[in-house]
């Protein structure tokens, strides 16, 4: 899925230097639309069941494994975005309102 345009657009971006609620909302909106189009409804059940939720594009390795190796190395992509959104939703991120980044 890495090379699907929507996924590639987000995984190719670095996280901003400061938490940006508008970017978090945009990423969550695009992830929801992507899953609604390409996956079964079960993938969106947690989002639909939770009052405070956001969706993110992340890659723990940044590449495809061949056998038991990653020929191009391991480069995590955007793995801190979900944690930052969680901190913002809980009011733990300085300067962020607890509802920032939530898409409903």
GIJOWO-V289484 format. One record per pair of residues at least 12 apart in sequence whose C-alpha atoms are under 10 Angstrom apart, sorted by the first residue. I is the first residue (numbers start at 1). J is the second residue. Records with the same first field share a line. If there is no record, write none. Layout:
I->J ; J
This chain:
2->57 ; 58 ; 59 ; 62 ; 63 ; 64
4->34
6->27 ; 30 ; 31 ; 33 ; 34 ; 57
7->27 ; 30 ; 31 ; 34 ; 56 ; 57 ; 58
8->57
9->27 ; 57
10->26 ; 27 ; 30 ; 31 ; 56 ; 57 ; 58 ; 77 ; 78
11->56 ; 57 ; 58 ; 59 ; 62 ; 76 ; 77 ; 78 ; 79
12->62 ; 77 ; 78
13->77 ; 78
14->77 ; 78 ; 81
15->77 ; 78 ; 79 ; 80 ; 81
16->81
18->84 ; 95
19->81 ; 84 ; 85 ; 88 ; 93 ; 94 ; 95 ; 96 ; 100 ; 101
20->84 ; 85 ; 88 ; 96 ; 100 ; 101
21->85 ; 88 ; 96 ; 97 ; 99 ; 100 ; 101 ; 102
22->100 ; 101 ; 102
23->101
24->54 ; 55 ; 56 ; 81 ; 82 ; 84 ; 85 ; 100 ; 101 ; 102 ; 103
25->54 ; 55 ; 56 ; 85 ; 100 ; 101 ; 102 ; 103 ; 104
26->54 ; 55 ; 56 ; 101 ; 102 ; 103
27->54 ; 55 ; 56 ; 57 ; 81 ; 101 ; 103
28->53 ; 54 ; 55 ; 56 ; 57 ; 82 ; 101 ; 102 ; 103 ; 104
29->54 ; 55 ; 56 ; 102 ; 103 ; 104
30->55 ; 56 ; 57
31->44 ; 54 ; 55 ; 56 ; 57
32->44 ; 47 ; 54 ; 55 ; 56 ; 103
35->55
47->103 ; 104
48->104
51->102 ; 103 ; 104
52->85 ; 86 ; 89 ; 90 ; 98 ; 99 ; 100 ; 101 ; 102 ; 103 ; 104
53->82 ; 85 ; 86 ; 89 ; 99 ; 101 ; 102 ; 103 ; 104
54->81 ; 82 ; 85 ; 86 ; 89 ; 101 ; 102 ; 103 ; 104
55->81 ; 82 ; 85 ; 101 ; 102 ; 103
56->78 ; 79 ; 80 ; 81 ; 82 ; 85
57->77 ; 78 ; 79 ; 81 ; 82
58->76 ; 77 ; 78 ; 79 ; 80 ; 81 ; 82
59->74 ; 75 ; 76 ; 77 ; 78 ; 79
60->74 ; 75 ; 76 ; 77 ; 78 ; 79
61->73 ; 74 ; 75 ; 76 ; 77 ; 79
62->74 ; 75 ; 76 ; 77 ; 78
63->75 ; 76 ; 77
84->101
85->98 ; 99 ; 100 ; 101 ; 102
86->98 ; 101 ; 102
88->100 ; 101 ; 102
89->101 ; 102
